Amino acid sequence: MSMLIALGQINPVIGDLRRNADLMRRHIAEARDAGAQLVLFPELAISGYPPEDLLLRADFLDACRAETDALARDARDIVVAFGAPLHGPRDLHNSLVLAADGAVRAVYHKAELPHYGVFDEARYFGAGDGQALVRIGGHLVGLTVCADLWIADGPAAAAARAGAELILNASASTYHVGKNREREAMLFQRARDMVCPIAYCNLWGGQDELVFDGDSIVVDHRGTVIARAAQFRDELLLCSLDMRRVRAARLRDPRLRAVAPARPAGPSLESAPPTLAELPLPARDSGAPAVAGRIVTPLAPEEEMWQALVTGIADHARKNGRSHAVVGLGGGIDSAVVALLACDALGSDRVTCVVMPAADSDPVATAYAVHLAERLGCDLRTIGIDALYATYREALAGESLGDDEQTTLDRIRARIRSNLLMAISNREGHLHLSTGNKSELACGYSTLYGETFGGFAAIKDVPRTLVVRLAHWRQGQGRPHAPLPAELLADPNAGMNPSQWDSDGLPSFEEVDPILELYVEDDEDPDTIAARGHDPELVRRVIALVEAAEYKRRQTPPGIKISLRAFGRDRRMPITHRFTGERPDGARDPVGAAAAARLD
């Protein structure tokens, strides 16, 4: 006997409950028309994920419950599973709702609540008891939500030991580079260990700093992909499961019998494991052929990262009522990549590029900026800053600007440019995209209220070496032509005045970025990083710069997370602390807060 299931991969908007429910209704109708007997939607599909402190508002929870009941009334001639925040007898739960015949028929409460990295579920939800079985058309089906499946001996494994022949997993799994490969390796292993197919439905889209990639998948009992949705887009994925093959495989495999719980002592009236509900399987034409699932090839790494950034920008703009972005172009690789991302996300006719030269600006850099905007077909504006700069100089004529007067003056110019961009944003309602990269943000080599300022930080979590790598990839796509000046790709610093980074004698980003990755993402200590072959003096200098710049990072706009550990939600360090580490000989690190603080 086969079961035709559907996965509704959607992009919900937090708090837009009616829209989210209507989006599911359209997929339900499409799935029903295709003959599907069950359709699964992502975790917290009603509310959107993560709703954060909206979950502390009673009116929000009441509205979620009302929309849940309304959607359940439309679950006819098909079984519908979707996520929603719902109250149990005592606690609020991250729940998976099973609806059929126009009503809620079962509710499973997520048992494994992640409370690390970007996840704060234990702040809001109580853990469920792990009772996760329903019987649909004579087949035991295990219900799980996201992290329930990541735990090897968690609710999914318990359901399989109790006889589940299919595991449903509603998920809101955030994106970072390589996450889909980690996720699929886990799914393959779980399916093989449980001798049980898994239907995994993930949401997609951007939500503040987070991006979700979709990549929903169905894996059979051997750990083989039998259906996979595309990344970063809506999709209804259909797939037939041959339940007879699952039962036959289990008869031949003794592992589940070996780990099944022993029967209780004494007589028992139970003839079957306890279930949350028993539902008939909606009828399907007995002569209808099995549906082979569509298997989409995952994106290559550079395209996946680019699409994650594009999705983050597009959804941040759309979900916040913005349709147009403004980007300051300086002629360097960072601002060029942000402008390209904005055009791919919103369309070149919805991007304004602003060039703001000064009298001593390098004409080559200005020419690169103009060239890029013209090639992209963006609205291009040129605003000179000399008059404004002269006004600042005049106002400060009687003030001491310190030992490094030129650095102070350069920061004033950066802030003038930021003020102009914010003025355009305020006047015309555009989203101001800042252009700072992760490497400079990590080390404090960015101007507070200058290039770090804006409404959204597109490449905040992209190290400089990766910015260059993505620029080369995007240039090769040629949509509709190669937009970047060839000279800029050959030398990302071409046409730029020497930066403070160079003036302070820091080595290339190729040398610094690996140190930053080990320290920021992997939490390795200075000696361990140096033991990997990095210069010990450079390691300690970079770490001191990172720690001294925390107060600046706290004041930057939100930005898209694509790494395993981004600044902000992932990496939470105190601004005020005195742990800088010591050398093996007990000497203090020579580079401290004062060295970096001057780069405000």
C-alpha positions as CSV (number, residue, x, y, z in Angstrom):
1,M,0.0,0.0,0.0
2,S,1.3,3.5,-0.9
3,M,0.7,6.8,0.8
4,L,0.9,10.0,-1.3
5,I,2.2,12.8,0.9
6,A,3.0,16.5,0.2
7,L,5.3,18.9,1.9
8,G,4.2,22.6,1.8
9,Q,7.5,24.6,1.9
10,I,6.3,28.2,2.6
11,N,7.7,31.6,3.6
12,P,5.5,32.8,6.5
13,V,5.6,36.4,7.9
14,I,5.7,36.6,11.7
15,G,2.4,37.9,13.0
16,D,0.6,37.9,9.6
17,L,-1.5,35.0,10.8
18,R,-4.3,35.2,8.2
19,R,-1.8,35.5,5.3
20,N,0.2,32.5,6.7
21,A,-3.0,30.4,7.0
22,D,-4.2,31.4,3.5
23,L,-0.8,30.4,2.1
24,M,-1.3,27.0,3.6
25,R,-4.9,26.8,2.3
26,R,-3.6,27.3,-1.2
27,H,-1.1,24.5,-0.8
28,I,-3.8,22.3,0.8
29,A,-6.1,22.7,-2.2
30,E,-3.2,22.1,-4.6
31,A,-2.2,18.9,-2.7
32,R,-5.7,17.6,-2.5
33,D,-6.2,18.2,-6.2
34,A,-3.0,16.2,-6.9
35,G,-4.4,13.3,-4.9
36,A,-2.3,13.8,-1.8
37,Q,-3.6,12.1,1.4
38,L,-1.4,14.1,3.8
39,V,0.3,17.5,3.7
40,L,2.9,18.7,6.1
41,F,3.9,22.3,6.8
42,P,6.8,23.8,8.8
43,E,7.3,24.5,12.4
44,L,5.2,27.4,13.8
45,A,3.8,28.0,10.3
46,I,0.8,29.8,11.7
47,S,2.8,32.4,13.7
48,G,6.1,32.5,11.7
49,Y,9.4,31.6,13.3
50,P,10.8,32.9,15.7
51,P,8.0,35.1,17.1
52,E,10.2,35.9,20.1
53,D,8.5,38.0,22.8
54,L,5.2,38.1,20.9
55,L,4.8,34.8,22.6
56,L,4.5,36.7,25.9
57,R,1.3,38.5,24.6
58,A,-2.0,36.8,25.4
59,D,-3.7,38.4,22.5
60,F,-1.2,37.1,20.1
61,L,-1.6,33.6,21.4
62,D,-5.4,33.9,21.3
63,A,-5.2,35.0,17.6
64,C,-2.9,32.0,16.8
65,R,-5.4,29.6,18.4
66,A,-8.3,31.1,16.5
67,E,-6.4,30.9,13.2
68,T,-5.4,27.3,14.0
69,D,-9.0,26.3,14.5
70,A,-10.1,28.2,11.3
71,L,-7.4,26.4,9.2
72,A,-8.4,23.0,10.7
73,R,-11.9,23.5,9.5
74,D,-10.5,23.5,5.9
75,A,-8.8,20.2,6.4
76,R,-11.2,18.0,4.5
77,D,-10.5,15.0,2.4
78,I,-6.8,15.3,3.4
79,V,-4.8,15.1,6.6
80,V,-3.1,18.4,7.4
81,A,-0.1,18.8,9.8
82,F,1.2,22.3,10.7
83,G,3.0,24.1,13.4
84,A,1.5,26.6,15.9
85,P,2.1,28.0,19.4
86,L,-0.6,26.5,21.6
87,H,-1.3,26.2,25.3
88,G,-1.4,22.8,26.9
89,P,-2.9,22.2,30.4
90,R,0.0,24.1,32.0
91,D,2.6,25.5,29.6
92,L,2.8,27.2,26.2
93,H,4.1,24.7,23.7
94,N,5.7,24.7,20.3
95,S,3.1,22.3,18.8
96,L,2.4,20.3,15.7
97,V,-1.3,20.2,14.9
98,L,-2.9,17.3,13.1
99,A,-6.2,18.3,11.5
100,A,-8.7,16.2,9.5
101,D,-12.4,16.1,8.8
102,G,-12.7,19.8,9.6
103,A,-11.3,19.7,13.1
104,V,-8.1,19.4,15.2
105,R,-7.6,15.7,15.8
106,A,-4.3,15.6,17.6
107,V,-1.7,18.0,19.0
108,Y,1.9,17.0,19.6
109,H,4.1,19.2,21.8
110,K,7.8,19.6,20.9
111,A,10.0,17.8,23.5
112,E,13.5,19.0,22.6
113,L,13.7,22.8,23.0
114,P,16.9,24.3,21.7
115,H,18.4,27.1,23.8
116,Y,21.7,27.9,22.2
117,G,23.0,30.1,19.3
118,V,20.1,31.9,17.8
119,F,17.5,29.7,19.6
120,D,15.7,30.8,22.8
121,E,12.8,28.3,22.9
122,A,13.2,27.4,26.5
123,R,12.5,31.1,27.3
124,Y,8.9,30.6,26.0
125,F,7.9,27.0,25.7
126,G,7.4,24.1,28.0
127,A,8.7,20.7,26.8
128,G,6.2,18.1,25.7
129,D,6.2,14.5,27.0
130,G,7.4,13.0,23.7
131,Q,4.2,11.1,23.1
132,A,4.3,11.3,19.3
133,L,2.2,8.6,17.7
134,V,-0.9,8.8,15.5
135,R,-2.5,6.1,13.5
136,I,-3.4,7.1,9.9
137,G,-5.1,4.5,7.8
138,G,-3.7,1.7,9.9
139,H,-0.1,3.0,9.8
140,L,1.6,4.4,12.9
141,V,3.1,7.8,12.2
142,G,5.5,9.6,14.5
143,L,5.1,13.4,15.0
144,T,8.2,15.5,15.7
145,V,9.2,19.1,15.5
146,C,12.7,20.2,14.3
147,A,15.2,19.4,17.1
148,D,13.2,16.3,18.2
149,L,14.9,14.7,15.2
150,W,18.4,16.0,15.8
151,I,18.6,14.0,19.1
152,A,19.7,10.5,18.3
153,D,17.6,8.9,21.1
154,G,14.9,11.5,21.1
155,P,11.2,11.4,20.3
156,A,11.6,10.2,16.7
157,A,13.7,7.1,17.8
158,A,11.1,6.4,20.6
159,A,8.3,6.5,18.0
160,A,10.2,4.2,15.7
161,R,10.7,1.7,18.5
162,A,7.0,1.8,19.2
163,G,6.3,0.9,15.6
164,A,6.1,4.1,13.6
165,E,6.4,3.5,9.9
166,L,6.8,7.2,9.0
167,I,8.2,10.1,10.9
168,L,6.9,13.6,10.1
169,N,9.2,16.5,11.1
170,A,8.0,20.1,10.9
171,S,11.0,22.3,11.0
172,A,12.3,25.9,11.1
173,S,16.0,25.1,10.5
174,T,18.1,28.3,10.1
175,Y,20.7,28.5,7.3
176,H,24.4,28.8,7.6
177,V,27.1,27.7,5.1
178,G,27.1,23.9,4.9
179,K,23.9,23.5,7.0
180,N,22.0,21.5,4.3
181,R,24.8,19.0,4.1
182,E,24.9,18.6,7.9
183,R,21.1,18.3,8.0
184,E,20.9,15.7,5.3
185,A,23.7,13.6,6.8
186,M,21.7,13.6,10.1
187,L,18.4,12.6,8.3
188,F,20.1,9.8,6.4
189,Q,21.5,8.4,9.6
190,R,18.3,8.6,11.5
191,A,16.3,6.9,8.7
192,R,18.8,4.1,8.5
193,D,18.9,3.7,12.3
194,M,15.2,3.7,12.7
195,V,14.5,1.7,9.5
196,C,11.8,4.4,8.9
197,P,11.2,7.0,6.2
198,I,11.3,10.7,7.2
199,A,9.3,13.5,5.7
200,Y,11.1,16.7,6.7
201,C,9.4,20.1,5.9
202,N,11.4,23.3,6.4
203,L,10.3,26.9,6.0
204,W,12.3,29.3,3.9
205,G,12.8,33.1,3.8
206,G,14.4,35.9,5.7
207,Q,13.5,37.0,9.2
208,D,15.6,39.8,10.6
209,E,19.1,38.4,10.9
210,L,18.0,34.8,10.1
211,V,17.6,33.1,6.8
212,F,15.8,29.8,6.3
213,D,16.7,27.8,3.1
214,G,13.8,25.4,2.7
215,D,15.5,22.3,1.2
216,S,12.6,20.1,2.4
217,I,13.2,16.4,1.8
218,V,11.7,12.9,2.0
219,V,14.2,10.1,2.9
220,D,13.2,6.4,2.7
221,H,13.9,3.8,5.3
222,R,17.4,3.1,3.7
223,G,18.5,6.7,4.0
224,T,18.0,7.4,0.3
225,V,16.6,10.7,-0.9
226,I,13.3,10.1,-2.8
227,A,12.2,13.7,-3.0
228,R,13.9,17.1,-2.4
229,A,12.5,20.6,-2.8
230,A,14.4,23.6,-4.1
231,Q,16.1,26.0,-1.8
232,F,14.9,29.6,-1.1
233,R,11.5,29.3,-2.7
234,D,7.9,28.2,-2.2
235,E,7.2,24.6,-3.3
236,L,4.7,21.8,-2.9
237,L,6.7,18.6,-3.0
238,L,4.7,15.4,-3.7
239,C,6.0,11.9,-3.1
240,S,4.5,8.4,-2.8
241,L,5.7,6.1,0.0
242,D,5.4,2.4,-0.3
243,M,4.5,1.4,3.2
244,R,4.7,-2.4,2.4
245,R,8.4,-2.0,1.7
246,V,8.9,-0.3,5.1
247,R,7.2,-3.2,6.9
248,A,9.1,-5.8,4.9
249,A,12.4,-4.1,5.8
250,R,11.6,-4.1,9.5
251,L,10.8,-7.8,9.4
252,R,14.3,-8.4,8.1
253,D,16.0,-6.0,10.5
254,P,16.2,-7.1,14.1
255,R,17.7,-3.9,15.5
256,L,14.4,-2.3,16.6
257,R,13.3,-5.5,18.2
258,A,16.6,-5.6,20.2
259,V,16.1,-2.0,21.6
260,A,12.4,-2.1,22.1
261,P,11.3,-1.6,25.7
262,A,10.6,-4.8,27.6
263,R,6.9,-5.7,28.3
264,P,5.7,-4.6,31.7
265,A,5.6,-7.3,34.4
266,G,2.2,-8.9,34.8
267,P,-0.7,-8.9,32.4
268,S,-1.4,-5.9,30.2
269,L,-4.6,-4.8,28.5
270,E,-2.6,-2.8,25.9
271,S,-2.5,-4.4,22.5
272,A,-0.9,-1.4,20.8
273,P,1.2,1.6,21.8
274,P,-0.7,4.6,23.0
275,T,-1.6,7.0,20.2
276,L,-2.8,10.6,20.1
277,A,-5.4,9.9,17.5
278,E,-6.6,7.4,14.9
279,L,-7.6,8.8,11.5
280,P,-8.7,7.2,8.3
281,L,-6.4,7.7,5.3
282,P,-8.3,9.8,2.7
283,A,-9.3,7.6,-0.2
284,R,-7.2,7.7,-3.4
285,D,-8.0,6.2,-6.8
286,S,-6.8,2.6,-6.5
287,G,-5.6,2.7,-10.1
288,A,-3.6,6.0,-9.7
289,P,0.1,5.5,-10.3
290,A,2.7,6.2,-7.6
291,V,4.1,9.7,-7.7
292,A,7.9,9.8,-8.0
293,G,9.2,12.7,-6.0
294,R,11.0,15.5,-7.7
295,I,14.7,15.6,-6.6
296,V,16.2,19.0,-6.9
297,T,20.0,19.2,-6.8
298,P,21.2,21.5,-4.0
299,L,22.9,24.7,-5.0
300,A,26.7,25.0,-5.3
301,P,28.3,26.7,-2.3
302,E,28.8,30.2,-3.8
303,E,25.3,30.3,-5.4
304,E,23.8,29.1,-2.1
305,M,25.5,31.8,-0.1
306,W,24.6,34.5,-2.7
307,Q,20.9,33.3,-2.7
308,A,20.8,33.4,1.1
309,L,22.0,37.0,1.1
310,V,19.6,37.9,-1.7
311,T,16.7,36.3,0.2
312,G,17.7,38.1,3.4
313,I,17.6,41.5,1.7
314,A,14.5,40.9,-0.3
315,D,12.5,39.6,2.7
316,H,13.7,42.3,5.1
317,A,12.6,44.9,2.6
318,R,9.3,43.3,1.6
319,K,8.2,42.2,5.1
320,N,8.9,45.7,6.5
321,G,7.0,47.5,3.7
322,R,10.1,48.7,1.8
323,S,10.5,48.2,-2.0
324,H,13.6,50.3,-2.7
325,A,17.1,50.3,-1.3
326,V,19.9,53.0,-1.2
327,V,23.6,52.1,-1.2
328,G,26.6,54.3,-0.9
329,L,29.2,53.4,-3.5
330,G,32.8,54.1,-2.7
331,G,34.5,52.3,-5.6
332,G,35.6,49.3,-3.5
333,I,34.6,45.6,-3.6
334,D,32.4,45.7,-0.5
335,S,29.9,48.4,-1.7
336,A,30.0,46.9,-5.2
337,V,28.9,43.5,-3.9
338,V,26.1,45.1,-1.7
339,A,24.8,47.0,-4.7
340,L,24.8,43.7,-6.8
341,L,23.0,41.9,-4.0
342,A,20.4,44.7,-3.8
343,C,19.8,44.6,-7.5
344,D,19.3,40.8,-7.5
345,A,17.0,41.0,-4.5
346,L,14.8,44.0,-5.5
347,G,15.6,44.7,-9.2
348,S,18.0,47.4,-10.5
349,D,15.1,49.8,-11.0
350,R,14.5,49.7,-7.2
351,V,18.1,50.5,-6.1
352,T,19.6,54.0,-5.8
353,C,23.4,54.2,-5.8
354,V,25.0,57.3,-4.3
355,V,28.6,58.4,-5.0
356,M,29.9,61.0,-2.6
357,P,33.3,62.2,-3.7
358,A,35.6,64.6,-1.9
359,A,38.3,66.8,-3.4
360,D,41.0,64.2,-2.6
361,S,39.0,61.1,-3.5
362,D,40.8,58.9,-5.9
363,P,39.2,59.5,-9.4
364,V,39.7,55.8,-10.2
365,A,37.5,54.7,-7.3
366,T,34.9,57.2,-8.3
367,A,35.0,56.0,-11.9
368,Y,34.6,52.4,-10.7
369,A,31.5,53.3,-8.7
370,V,29.9,55.2,-11.6
371,H,30.8,52.4,-14.0
372,L,29.1,49.8,-11.7
373,A,25.9,51.8,-11.3
374,E,25.6,52.5,-15.0
375,R,26.1,48.8,-15.9
376,L,23.5,47.8,-13.4
377,G,21.0,50.4,-14.6
378,C,20.5,51.8,-11.1
379,D,19.4,55.3,-10.2
380,L,22.8,57.0,-9.8
381,R,23.3,60.2,-7.8
382,T,26.5,62.1,-7.2
383,I,26.7,64.4,-4.1
384,G,29.9,66.1,-3.3
385,I,30.8,66.4,0.4
386,D,33.5,69.1,0.4
387,A,31.2,72.0,1.5
388,L,29.8,69.9,4.4
389,Y,33.3,68.9,5.4
390,A,34.5,72.4,5.3
391,T,31.6,73.4,7.7
392,Y,32.7,70.7,10.1
393,R,36.4,71.9,9.9
394,E,35.3,75.4,10.6
395,A,33.2,74.4,13.6
396,L,36.1,72.5,15.0
397,A,38.7,75.0,14.3
398,G,39.2,75.9,17.9
399,E,39.2,72.3,19.1
400,S,42.1,69.9,19.5
401,L,41.6,66.8,17.3
402,G,44.2,64.7,19.2
403,D,47.4,63.2,18.1
404,D,46.0,61.5,15.0
405,E,44.1,64.5,13.5
406,Q,43.8,62.9,10.1
407,T,42.0,59.8,11.4
408,T,39.5,62.0,13.2
409,L,38.9,64.0,10.0
410,D,38.5,60.8,7.9
411,R,35.8,59.6,10.4
412,I,34.0,62.9,10.0
413,R,33.8,62.4,6.2
414,A,32.5,58.8,6.7
415,R,29.8,60.1,9.0
416,I,28.9,62.9,6.5
417,R,28.3,60.3,3.8
418,S,26.2,58.2,6.2
419,N,24.1,61.2,7.1
420,L,23.4,61.9,3.4
421,L,22.4,58.3,2.8
422,M,20.1,58.4,5.8
423,A,18.5,61.6,4.6
424,I,17.7,60.0,1.3
425,S,16.3,57.0,3.2
426,N,14.1,59.2,5.4
427,R,12.9,61.4,2.6
428,E,12.1,58.7,0.1
429,G,11.4,55.7,2.3
430,H,14.3,53.6,1.0
431,L,16.1,50.9,2.9
432,H,19.6,52.0,3.7
433,L,22.0,49.1,3.2
434,S,25.3,49.4,5.0
435,T,28.4,48.0,3.4
436,G,30.8,46.8,6.2
437,N,32.1,43.3,6.0
438,K,32.7,40.9,8.9
439,S,36.5,41.2,9.0
440,E,36.5,44.9,9.5
441,L,33.6,44.7,11.8
442,A,35.4,42.1,13.9
443,C,38.5,44.2,14.3
444,G,36.9,47.5,14.7
445,Y,38.2,48.9,11.4
446,S,34.9,50.6,10.5
447,T,33.5,54.0,11.5
448,L,30.8,54.1,14.1
449,Y,27.8,55.9,12.6
450,G,29.7,55.9,9.3
451,E,29.9,52.9,7.0
452,T,28.6,50.7,9.9
453,F,25.4,52.7,10.0
454,G,22.2,52.0,8.1
455,G,18.9,50.1,8.2
456,F,20.2,46.6,7.3
457,A,23.8,45.2,7.1
458,A,23.8,42.9,4.0
459,I,27.4,41.6,4.4
460,K,27.8,41.9,8.1
461,D,28.6,38.2,8.4
462,V,30.7,37.9,5.3
463,P,34.5,38.0,5.8
464,R,36.4,40.1,3.3
465,T,38.0,37.1,1.5
466,L,34.5,35.6,1.0
467,V,33.2,39.0,-0.3
468,V,35.9,38.8,-3.0
469,R,35.1,35.1,-3.7
470,L,31.4,35.9,-4.1
471,A,32.2,38.9,-6.4
472,H,34.1,36.6,-8.7
473,W,31.2,34.1,-8.7
474,R,28.6,36.7,-9.4
475,Q,30.7,38.2,-12.2
476,G,30.8,34.8,-13.9
477,Q,27.0,34.6,-13.9
478,G,26.7,37.6,-16.3
479,R,23.1,38.5,-15.5
480,P,22.7,40.2,-18.0
481,H,26.4,41.0,-18.3
482,A,29.5,41.1,-16.2
483,P,28.9,44.3,-14.1
484,L,32.1,44.7,-12.2
485,P,35.2,46.5,-13.6
486,A,37.8,43.8,-14.3
487,E,40.5,45.9,-12.5
488,L,38.5,45.8,-9.3
489,L,38.3,42.0,-9.4
490,A,42.0,41.7,-10.1
491,D,42.8,44.0,-7.2
492,P,39.8,44.6,-4.7
493,N,41.7,47.6,-3.3
494,A,42.3,49.2,-6.7
495,G,41.6,52.9,-6.7
496,M,41.2,53.1,-3.0
497,N,43.2,55.4,-0.7
498,P,45.4,53.4,1.8
499,S,43.0,52.3,4.6
500,Q,43.6,52.5,8.3
501,W,44.1,48.7,8.1
502,D,47.1,49.1,5.9
503,S,48.4,52.2,7.8
504,D,48.4,50.2,11.1
505,G,50.5,47.5,9.4
506,L,47.9,44.7,9.6
507,P,48.6,41.9,7.0
508,S,46.3,40.8,4.3
509,F,42.7,39.6,4.9
510,E,43.9,36.2,3.6
511,E,46.1,36.0,6.7
512,V,43.7,37.6,9.2
513,D,40.4,35.9,8.2
514,P,41.4,32.4,9.2
515,I,42.4,33.7,12.6
516,L,39.0,35.4,13.0
517,E,37.2,32.2,12.0
518,L,39.0,30.2,14.6
519,Y,38.5,32.8,17.4
520,V,35.0,34.0,16.6
521,E,33.3,30.9,15.3
522,D,35.3,28.1,17.0
523,D,36.1,29.9,20.3
524,E,39.7,28.7,20.2
525,D,42.2,30.4,22.5
526,P,45.3,32.3,21.3
527,D,47.8,29.4,21.9
528,T,45.7,26.9,20.1
529,I,45.3,29.2,17.1
530,A,49.0,29.9,17.1
531,A,49.7,26.2,17.2
532,R,47.9,25.8,13.9
533,G,50.6,27.8,12.2
534,H,49.6,31.4,12.7
535,D,52.0,34.0,14.0
536,P,51.5,34.3,17.8
537,E,52.0,38.1,17.9
538,L,49.4,38.5,15.1
539,V,47.0,36.2,16.8
540,R,47.1,38.1,20.0
541,R,46.8,41.5,18.2
542,V,43.8,40.3,16.2
543,I,42.0,38.9,19.3
544,A,42.6,42.2,21.3
545,L,41.1,44.2,18.4
546,V,38.1,41.9,18.3
547,E,37.4,42.2,22.1
548,A,38.0,46.0,22.1
549,A,35.4,46.5,19.3
550,E,32.4,44.8,21.0
551,Y,30.8,48.2,21.9
552,K,30.9,49.2,18.2
553,R,29.3,46.0,17.1
554,R,26.4,46.4,19.6
555,Q,25.5,49.6,17.7
556,T,25.4,48.2,14.2
557,P,22.2,47.4,12.3
558,P,20.9,43.9,12.1
559,G,22.5,41.8,9.3
560,I,22.2,38.5,7.6
561,K,23.7,35.5,9.3
562,I,25.4,33.0,7.0
563,S,28.2,31.6,9.2
564,L,28.0,29.1,11.9
565,R,28.5,31.9,14.5
566,A,27.6,35.5,13.7
567,F,28.1,38.6,15.8
568,G,25.0,39.5,17.7
569,R,22.5,36.7,18.2
570,D,25.1,34.0,18.1
571,R,28.2,35.5,19.8
572,R,27.2,37.4,23.0
573,M,30.2,38.9,24.7
574,P,30.3,41.5,27.4
575,I,31.4,44.9,26.4
576,T,33.1,45.5,29.8
577,H,35.5,42.7,30.9
578,R,39.1,42.3,31.7
579,F,39.9,38.9,30.5
580,T,42.4,39.4,27.7
581,G,44.5,36.3,28.2
582,E,48.2,36.0,29.2
583,R,51.3,35.0,27.4
584,P,53.0,31.8,28.6
585,D,55.5,34.0,30.4
586,G,52.7,35.8,32.3
587,A,53.1,39.1,30.3
588,R,49.9,40.9,29.5
589,D,48.9,41.3,25.9
590,P,50.4,44.6,24.6
591,V,47.4,45.6,22.5
592,G,44.3,46.5,24.3
593,A,41.1,48.6,24.2
594,A,42.9,51.9,23.8
595,A,44.5,50.8,20.5
596,A,41.2,50.0,18.9
597,A,39.0,52.6,20.5
598,R,40.7,55.4,18.5
599,L,39.2,53.9,15.4
600,D,35.7,55.0,16.3
